[in-house]
Amino acid sequence: QTTEGIYQSTLTWFHALGERIQIGEEVLAAAEADLADLARQAQENTTDPLLPQRVRDMQTAKDEFERRLHDLR
């Protein structure tokens, strides 16, 4: 490939990466909102013993996704 071709390929890749990061940030914001709702439900509903575990599982998944998103940035 020519230098111009390599530059264009890199630029295309860079823009695609930026789009994926933006989408990831939107997904992360939605996950944080869902997690807050679930945590509130777990505090209000003490009859369901699985809700606190679901909150912990969701928090763990959100944290892992956030680390991966940080790596992309």
N, C-alpha and C positions, 0 to 999 in steps of 0.2 A: 504494500500500500504506500501511497504517497504521504507526505507529511500532512497535506490538507485532508486526506481521507482519514488518517489517524485522528486528527483534530476533530473532524466532524463526528466520528464514532465516539470519541470521548465526550464531546459536548452532548450528544444524544443520550449517552449513558448517564451523564451528570444530571440532565434534566429529568430523566426517568427516576433517578434516585431521589431527587427533590420532591417529585410527585408522590413517591411512596412514603417518604418521611412525612409529608403533609397529611396523607391519608392515615398514617400511623398515629399522628398526633390527634386527629379527629376521633379515631377509635379509642385512644387512651382517654380522652376527655369523656366519651360516652361510658367507658368502663368505670371511670371514677364516679360518675353520676349514678350508675347502676349499683356500684359498691356502697355508696352512701345510702341509697334507698334500702338495700338489703340489710345493712347494718342497723338502720332505723327500725326495720321490721323485726330484726332479731332482738332488739331492745324492748320493743313493744309486745312481742309475742313470746312469752316465756314457756308456752306449752309445747312448742316444736323444738325438740332437742337437736335437730339436724341443722337448724338455721345458723347457729354460731359456727358450725363446721363449714357450712357453705360460704360464710363470710370469710373465714380463714383461707379456704381454697381459692376464692375469687381474689382475695388480696395477694396471695402468692402468685397466681397467674398474671395479675396486673403488674406486679413488681417485676416479674420475669420479662413481660412484654416491654415494660418501660426500660429495662436494661438493654434489651435488644435494639429498641428504638434509639437509645442514647448511642449505642455502637454505630448505628447507621449515620447519625449526625456527625 
